[in-house]
Amino acid sequence: MPSAKPSLLLIGWGAIGRLVIERLVIERLGQEAEITTLVRPGRAGAARAALPGQVAVVESLDGLTLPPLVVECGGHGAVREHGAAVLLRGAELVVVSTGALADPTLFDALKNAAEKGCGRLSLVSGAVGGIDALAAAREGGLSKVVYTGRKPPAGWRGTAAEKVVDLDTIAAPTEVYRGNAGEAARRFPQNANVAATIALAGLGLDATEASLIADPSATGNIHRIEAEGAFGRFSLEFSGKTLPGNPKTSMMAALSVIRAVRNRIERVAI
């Protein structure tokens, strides 16, 4: 890529995948790109009924001619199930669920698959900005990186936070986790992809500090990055809206996927 008629495979048909397809189809790429969606077994019929006709739907990679660009937006399980197979076949795998890479065994397996198959593993910035600055600062040497994630109680339902605080009666901001970013991503797989992304761009999963907070006054997902190093220091805060119907997922995470796809298709990338 770029090519005359770009093609891509999206793994997952959840909230992020649906928004990505909607934007890519409604806007310029719809008739010009070959888009295939990989869904879970048994969901192809529902997906075909809901998606535009030009989007192909499959339930398996078996027998599929893999396009050069594959975008994962199906969660940690999708990374584990399909990541190595995609990389072994020489494609670029763009990962949204970066928290899955907090599992060192999986991360090593993906890196080995990419090397063996001449594939490429890429991470999107997700719900935050400043990842480019953080990665650049790492080249000069970082001394401290702190991530603070703040979400309303609804954003923590169904997670380990329910063992720390009563989300139905919480009246003040309450810290549900403090520790390193790697453990945050492992304990909160639906909530702490940002922690993993920041860690992988900066000091690493063990050395990056993380604090996760349930805040009844928060109206969206708030992410704060503080970094210090040879470059100086910066503090960035992002307050993002969530995807409709999914309080755990930032709209910016989906938009970052669209940007990643465009950067690999368009003649000018930024």
N, C-alpha and C positions, 0 to 999 in steps of 0.2 A: 504494500500500500504506500502511496495512493495508486489507484488503478482506474481504468476507464469505467468499470462497473464493480465497485467494491462489494465484498461479501463479508458477513460476520455471523457468528453464532452467539446467541445469548443463552446462558445457562440459568434457568430460573424464570418463573412466571409469577413472582410475588409483587409486592408494591413497587419496588424499584424497577423490576423488569417491565412492568406494565407502563410505567411512566416513560421509561427509555424508549420502548416501542412506539408509544403514542407520539412522542416528540419527533422521533426519527421518521415515522410514517407520515404524520401530518405535515411536517416541514419538508425540506428539499429532498431528503434521501429516499422517501417512500417508494417512488417508482424507479429509482436509479440504483438502489442497492439490493442485493440478495440477502435477505434476513431470515435466519432460521432460529427457532426457539426450542431448546431442550427442556422438557417438562418431566415431572415424575410419572412413573408408570400409572396408567389409568386416568390421567388428566388431559390427554391429547384431545379428546372429543370436546371437552369444555373449552379448551384453549382455542381450538379451530373455530368454534362458534363465536367466540368473543373477539378474536384478533382479525385484523384486515386480511383479505384473501391472499395478498402478496407475501405474507409472512408464513413460511413453512413451519410445521410443528412436528417434532420427533420426540420419542420417548427413550431413545438410546443412541449412543455414538456408533454402535455396530453398523457397518455398511455405509456410514456417512462419510462423504468426501469433506474433510475438515477444511474450513476456510483459514486464511492466514491469521485472522483475528478472532479470538474467543473471549467473551466477556462474562465473568462469573457474577451473577447477582442473585444467587440462590441460597446463600447462607453457608455456615461453616461446613455442614454436611456435604454440600456441593463441591467445595474445595477438596475435601478428603476423597470423595468418590470419583471425581473426574479430573482433578488437577494434573496428576502425574501423567495420565493417559494423553491429555491434550499436549503437554510439553514434550512427551516422547515422540509425538507425531510432528514436531517442528513448528507448531503454531505459537503465536504470542498469546499468553493468558493474562488478561487484565483482571485483577482480583479486587473485589469490593469488600468482601468479608475478611479483612486483614487480621482480625483477631484470631482466626484459625492458625495463623503463622506463629502464634505464641506457643504452639506445640512444637518443640524443637525437632522431634522425630519427623513430623509431617513437613516442616520447613526444609529439613535436610533432604527428604525424599523428593520434594519439588525441585530443589536446586540441582540435585543429581539427575533428575529426569530432564531438566532443561539443558544441562550440559551434554547428556548422552544423546538427546534428540535434536539438539541445536534449536531448542525453543527459547522462549523469553518470558520471564515472569515479571509482570509490571503491577504496581500498586497505584490506586487512585488516591487522591487527597481526601476524598470522602466529605465528611460534614464540616471540615475546617479548612482554613487557608493557612498560609505561612509555612507549609511543608517544604516548599522550595527554598525558603530562607533558612529553615532549620537544617536541611540537608547540606546547604552551602556552608553554613556555620560549622558544621561537623568537620569540614575539610580543614578548618583552621584550629579546631580543638574546642570541645564543649566541656564545661565544668559542672553544669547543673541544668536539668530540664524537669519541669514540674507541669503535670497536666491535672486540671480540675474539671470534672464533668458534673453539671447540675441539670437535673430534669424534674418535671412535676411528678407527683406520686404515680400517676397512671403509666408513666414511662418505665416504672420499675416493677410493675405487676408481672407475676410469673417468673421472677428472678430470685436470686439469693438475698435480695434486699428485704424480702418478706420475712426472713428469719431475724432481721435486725430491728425492724420498726413496723408498727401497724400502719400500713399505708392508707387505711380508711380514716384514721383519726389523727394522723400527723398534723401538728399545728405550727411547727417551726422547721427551718432547714436542719436536716439530720444527715450526718455522714454515715454512709452504709458500707464504705470500704476505704481503707488507707493502706498503701503498700506500694509495691512496684507495678509497673504497667503490664508486665507479663502475667502476673497472677490476676490482675484486674480483668484482663481479656479472657483468661480461662474461667474465672468465676462468673463473669457476666457476658457470655458470648453474644447476646443480642444487644448489648448496651455499650460495650467498650472497644469496638473496632477502632475508634479514634485513638484510644490509648495505645493500641498496638501500632498504628500508623505513625504516631508521633515518636514512639520508641524506636521503631525501625529506621526512621529518618534521622534520628539523633543519637542518643547515648546507648541505645539498646534496651531490651525488655527488662533486664534486671536492674539497671542503673537509673531508669527513668521513674520518677516519683509520680504517684497517681492518687487522687482523692475523688471519690464518687459521692454525690450528695442528692438526696431526695428533698425537694424544696416545694412546698405547697404554694408559694408565691410566684414560682416560675411559670411563665406563659408559653415557654418553648424549651428547646434543648440549648443549654449554654455551655460553651467549651472555652476554656482558658489555657493558653500555653505561655509559660514563662521559661526563658532560656538565658543562660549566661555562658560566656566563653571568651576566647581570644578576640573575637569580632566585636565584643561589647555585650549588650544585653537587649532583650526585647520582651514585651508582654503584649499578647494579642488575645482578644476576647471576641467570640462569635455567638450571636444569639439567633438561632435558626428555627424556622417553622418545621413541623413534622409532616410526613406524608399523610394525606387524608386516610383515616381508618387505621393508621399504624403509628401510635405514639412513641414507639421505640426507634423509629427510623427517621432520619433527617431528610428533608427535601433536597438539601444541598448535596447529600451523598448521591442521590439519583442524578442530579444535574452534573456532578463531577464525572459520572460515567459518560453522559452525553458529550461532555467536553473531550474526554479521553478518546472517544470514537471519532469525533470530528478532527482531532489533531492527527489521527492516523489516516484520514481520508482526504482532508482538504490540502490544498497546495501551500497554505500558510498556517503554521501551527504556533500557538502561544499558550 
